[in-house]
């Protein structure tokens, strides 16, 4: 169970690194606009907001990687950052796009469940 919890936590961290890259570097590029469903005008106008959001996703990834690096002594850190991801995913699913629940909140919730039962 520990290995699966670690792998799922690492997956959540990797997803947030991917979100960082998309939001900070590809937001106004064709790939980013396609993924987020934005127009060139909207992407240009909101580029700095997206970059800021990407930075926050990077902090979530860093926190999860730190928790993994700490090993058994990092369980509280892992629970904290997974809670942050779940809350952000639920809020994003409610306020932006329901898909965020499945892409962000669900993997973090599964990881949290595995961390808590191990």
C-alpha positions as CSV (number, residue, x, y, z in Angstrom):
1,X,0.0,0.0,0.0
2,X,2.9,2.4,0.8
3,X,4.4,2.0,-2.7
4,X,1.0,2.7,-4.3
5,X,0.5,5.7,-2.1
6,X,4.0,7.0,-3.0
7,X,3.4,6.4,-6.7
8,X,0.1,8.2,-6.7
9,X,1.5,11.1,-4.7
10,X,4.3,11.3,-7.3
11,X,1.8,11.3,-10.1
12,X,-0.1,14.2,-8.4
13,X,3.2,16.1,-8.1
14,X,4.0,15.4,-11.8
15,X,0.6,16.6,-12.9
16,X,1.2,19.8,-11.0
17,X,4.5,20.3,-12.7
18,X,2.7,19.8,-16.0
19,X,0.1,22.4,-15.0
20,X,2.9,24.8,-14.2
21,X,4.4,24.3,-17.6
22,X,1.1,24.7,-19.4
23,X,0.0,27.8,-17.4
24,X,3.4,29.6,-17.3
25,X,4.8,28.8,-20.7
26,X,2.1,27.6,-23.1
27,X,-1.0,29.6,-21.9
28,X,-1.0,31.8,-25.0
29,X,0.4,29.2,-27.4
30,X,-1.9,27.1,-29.6
31,X,-1.4,24.0,-27.4
32,X,-2.3,25.9,-24.2
33,X,-5.3,27.6,-25.9
34,X,-6.6,24.3,-27.1
35,X,-6.2,22.6,-23.7
36,X,-7.9,25.4,-21.8
37,X,-10.3,26.3,-24.6
38,X,-9.3,30.0,-24.8
39,X,-9.2,32.5,-27.6
40,X,-6.0,34.2,-28.5
41,X,-7.3,37.5,-27.1
42,X,-8.3,36.0,-23.8
43,X,-5.0,34.1,-23.5
44,X,-3.0,37.3,-24.2
45,X,-5.1,39.3,-21.7
46,X,-4.9,36.7,-18.9
47,X,-1.3,35.5,-19.5
48,X,0.1,37.0,-16.2
49,X,-2.8,35.6,-14.2
50,X,-2.2,32.1,-15.7
51,X,1.5,32.3,-14.9
52,X,0.8,33.2,-11.3
53,X,-1.6,30.2,-11.1
54,X,1.1,28.0,-12.7
55,X,3.5,29.1,-10.0
56,X,1.1,28.1,-7.3
57,X,0.8,24.7,-9.0
58,X,4.6,24.4,-8.8
59,X,4.5,25.1,-5.1
60,X,2.0,22.2,-4.7
61,X,4.3,19.9,-6.7
62,X,7.3,21.0,-4.6
63,X,5.5,20.3,-1.4
64,X,4.5,16.9,-2.5
65,X,8.0,16.0,-3.6
66,X,9.3,17.3,-0.3
67,X,6.9,15.1,1.5
68,X,8.0,12.1,-0.5
69,X,11.7,12.9,0.1
70,X,11.0,13.1,3.9
71,X,9.6,9.5,3.8
72,X,7.7,8.3,6.9
73,X,8.4,11.5,8.7
74,X,6.7,13.5,5.9
75,X,3.2,12.0,6.2
76,X,1.8,15.2,7.8
77,X,3.4,17.3,5.1
78,X,1.9,15.0,2.4
79,X,-1.5,15.2,4.0
80,X,-1.4,19.0,4.1
81,X,-0.4,19.3,0.4
82,X,-2.8,16.7,-0.8
83,X,-5.6,18.6,1.1
84,X,-4.5,21.8,-0.7
85,X,-4.7,20.0,-4.0
86,X,-8.1,18.5,-3.2
87,X,-9.6,21.8,-2.1
88,X,-8.1,23.6,-5.2
89,X,-9.5,20.9,-7.4
90,X,-13.0,21.0,-5.9
91,X,-13.1,24.7,-6.1
92,X,-11.8,24.7,-9.7
93,X,-14.4,22.0,-10.6
94,X,-17.1,24.1,-9.1
95,X,-16.0,27.5,-10.4
96,X,-14.3,26.8,-13.7
97,X,-14.8,23.4,-15.2
98,X,-16.1,20.1,-13.8
99,X,-13.2,18.3,-15.5
100,X,-10.9,19.7,-12.9
101,X,-12.5,17.4,-10.3
102,X,-11.3,14.4,-12.3
103,X,-7.9,15.7,-13.4
104,X,-6.8,17.3,-10.1
105,X,-9.0,16.5,-7.1
106,X,-9.7,12.8,-7.8
107,X,-6.1,11.6,-8.0
108,X,-5.2,13.6,-4.9
109,X,-8.2,12.2,-3.0
110,X,-7.1,8.6,-4.0
111,X,-3.5,9.4,-2.9
112,X,-4.9,10.8,0.4
113,X,-7.0,7.7,1.0
114,X,-4.0,5.4,0.4
115,X,-1.7,7.6,2.6
116,X,-4.2,7.5,5.5
117,X,-4.9,3.7,5.4
118,X,-1.3,2.5,5.1
